[in-house]
Amino acid sequence: MSVVDRLDTQFVELAAADLIRRRRVIESRESAEVVVDGHRAINFCSNDYLGLADHPALTNAAIAGARRWGVGAGASHLVSGHFAAHEAAEARLAGYVGCAAALLFTTGYMANIGVMSALVGRGDAIFADRLNHASLVDGALLTRADVRRYPHRDIAALERMLAQSTARTKLIVTDSVFSMDGDLAPLADIAKLAERFDAWLVVDDAHGLGVIGPEGRGALAHFGLNGNQTAGIPQLPSGREATIVASIIDPERIVYIGTLGKAAGVGGAFAAGSTRVIEWLLQKTRTYIFTTGAPPLLAECLLEAVALMEQGDTRRNTLHRHIQRLRTALGTRGLIESDTPIQPLVVGKNRIALDLAAALFERGLWVPAIRPPTVPEGTARLRISLSAAHTDAHIEALVEAIESALSA
């Protein structure tokens, strides 16, 4: 059997395990309601948490940016592809998350697979949460460092691994908000371990930026890790006070990764940290050096997006009201504990998840079925993504449809 023919056998195996993936085609603008595969549906798939992807201010910024700069950047940032709009966006993003400097990347995946290789390599060690996003897993493996994965959110296990390591340079990497469970990493405790064991700390805040922390400034502000105490004690919507540890943590050891295609509503990503660290990343990060810069018109959009996130308390309050409404209604139905817009409903088997998603789609509700390898075997689920763009009626329709489908 040839390597090409062997694909047919592998496709059969995927189908037998209910692991075939299909794309649906959206025929309308990104919104809480979309036309997908010819059907109108309420969209509970999108990570557009603040409902900014279709905001008029971002559309106008894109149009104005295209008229001023054109479309393409023409080259990599270090050749001729770094525009004044990129420079302004980097400074604005750094200030928003409480860091000294920032570096724009074309995608969050490129940021995550590039940053770690600039900081560690052979002979070094990476300590990674077992439920980190795939881009963090791939990025860690590409460094050629020794990769140790600790059980999800297990601070004691992480401490033991760090204590046992004789690596020259250590790096801890974690999501802030885990993309499939929606729970938060214990970042204050992790940061203390990074300080104690002299390790880098890389935080992927893809699902926290714009959503948590005062004015949506993200995970570092939420946990008081950016050295900025002026905003007061950050709080989760539930009212739990974050631990302020900035006085004992050197913020220079923290590298923050923010994704801009979710709550920010645009696209791309950035790394932020001290001026010294960001300059090092500029010199050494291959996924930054060897790729064409993002269109400068997107940088213009990002300037508007940061302003909207800063001023987005009303949107965040709406979002958190939706979270509480859903959790109150479905609390006994198997939702993983989460105070974030990611609300996973674990059903176990792949086929059950697919059938449930199909039943909801028939009722005009688009909720994705998530299966391995995205989540561990036996934990297939519906991943419900809530947005400030949803209405109370949208949430009520979702609750009614899930209760009906689970009772059938």
Order of alpha helices (4+ residues) and beta strands (2+ residues): alpha-beta-beta-alpha-alpha-beta-alpha-beta-alpha-beta-alpha-beta-alpha-beta-alpha-beta-beta-alpha-alpha-alpha-alpha-beta-alpha-beta-beta-beta-alpha
